Amino acid sequence: MPKLGGIVQELKTERDRAQLQVDRLNAALAALHSVGNRSARTQKSRVAKRRRPMSVAARKRIAAAQRARWAKWKAAHRKK
């Protein structure tokens, strides 16, 4: 039976090798991500931008239109 100390050492070596490969992959992904997003806004500016508030009247119109769409869909599917 092989000695457990040798097996443990081999596993540790393999773990270190795999960790190094993961670190290299992460670095490559980070480099590609930064190149691909040059024209995009930064994360900070995206978070800082706020959406424009919608008026109560606009929300009511949108809700009424959605209810009409659902009613039309339900009516079409009841007949089948």
Residue pairs with C-beta under 8 A, 6 or more apart in sequence:
none
